Amino acid sequence: MAEKKTLLLRLSPKLWEEISKWAEDEFRSVNGQIEYIISEALRKRNKSAHKIVSDSEDAKD
């Protein structure tokens, strides 16, 4: 498995608290929760990008 990259991330105390509560609710670490949030955002973005491409290809037909 490839080594994970290190990232320094600065968050407001309020944002940290919200992510921390969310992570606790889902039995994750804060780091794991942030990784999950980013992964889900990328998955959603890629799904939207594929839909846009698919819609434009359908319009050409």
N, C-alpha and C positions, 0 to 999 in steps of 0.2 A: 504494500500500500504506500502511496506517495506521502511524503511528509507534509503535514498541514503547515500553511503559512501563518505567520504571526502578524497581528494587526493591532495597533494602538488606536483605541476608539474612545473619544470623549463624549460623555452623555450628561445631560442635565440630571440633577438629583431626582427630579420628578419622573423623568423617562426611565431612569435606572430602577426606581421603585416600582413602576408599572410593569416593566419587563421582569423584574424579580418576582413579583406576585404571579404573573402569568406563568413563568417558569415553574414556580412552586406548585401551581394548580395542575400542571401537566407533568410533574415529577422529572423536570429537567434542570440542569444547571443554567445559570444566566448565559454562559457562553453557548451552551447547547440550544437555548431558546433563540438567541440572536442568529445562530447558524440556521435554525429552522425557519425563522422569519425571512431571512434572505433567500433561502432555498425556495420557499413557497412563492415569494415575489418573483423570482426568476422563472419558476415553472409557469406562473400566471402570465408573465410577460411573453414567454416563448409560445404559449398557447395562443395568445392574442396575435402575435406576429404570424403564426402559421395560419390563423383564421383570416387575417388580412390578405395574405398571399393567396390562400385558397379562394377567397371571395373575388379577388381581382382576376384569377385564372378562370373562374366560372363566368365572369362578365365577358371575357374574351371569346368564349365558346358560342 
